[in-house]
Amino acid sequence: MGALMSSQRRAMQESDDKQVMRGQQYLTFVVTGEVFGVAIVSIKEIIEYRATTEVPMMPPFMRGIINLRGRVVPVIDLAVRFGRLRNDVTRRTCIVIVEVQQDAERQDLGVVVDSVSAVADIADADIEPPPSFGAKLRSDFITGMGKIDEKFVILLDVSKALSIEELSTLGDIAQEGASAESPVPGAARG
């Protein structure tokens, strides 16, 4: 009986150790000098940067759209989305195609990043909660801070950072702002 209990305790301990080590894989990339990570399950593919077709009256973070094997994919400049300046395109600039789910709808979005670093395994034990202050972007965009070799990677929550609903609302605001700035044809000038 004692041997059975000891065996069960060892099995439970090993299960707990595996649970702590489980974690998941993250694609890491650089945007304006900072390293970010997105769970690999959200990534569909990585493509070389290509020129986008601009869509009128979109918010500044929308670079435009691309044709990806016959599908229209909106492309978002992550730097601008995070309130930073748009970076110049270099030979390392990529578009990461992510799948975002909003309610029951799935949407592919392209995200412009300065460069892709690697796919990293980050154990659950190596993920700290998001900081409550000092972050240079909204805390609801961050799922945690992953530790890789004594450095931190900002782990993004793509469903919030790239929320279709919020992006649509921001697009509507940009359109209203542009409409308010443009004069109405035929209106009398005072």
C-alpha positions, 0 to 999 in steps of 0.5 A: 500500500505504501509503495502504491501511494509513493508511486501515485505521489511520484506520478502526480509530481511528474504531472505537475512538472510537465504542466509547469513546463508545458507552455507553448511556442511563440513566433518572436519578431521585432517592431521599433526595436522591441521584441514581441511574441504571438502564440504560433497557433494564431500564425498562418504564414510569414511572407516577404513584404510587398506593396499594399493597395491603399484604401481611401479614408482608412486609419493611419495604422492600415497600410492597405490590402494585399491579394494573397492567393485570391483572397483580400487581406487587410495589412496593419502596421503594428508600429503605428497601431501601437502609437509609434512612427511608421518605420521604413521598409527594409529587406528584413521587413515581413508581413505576418499573416495571423488569424483573428477570431471575433465572435464566430467569425475568423479573419486573416490579417497581415501585420507588418513587422520590422523583422522575424526573429525565431520560434521560441518555446516559452514554458508557462513558468517563464511567463510573468503577468503583464505590467500594470504600469510602464508599458509603452502600449495598452496593457490589454494588448499584452497576455504576459512577459515571456522570459527567454535567456534573461530577456523579456518578450512582450507576448501579444493577445492578437484578439485584442491588439487586432480586434476586428471590432475595434479596428472597424470602429477606428476606421469609422472614426477616421472616415468621420474625421475625413468627412468633417474636414472636406468641404461639401461641394456646392456649399456657400463659403462665408 
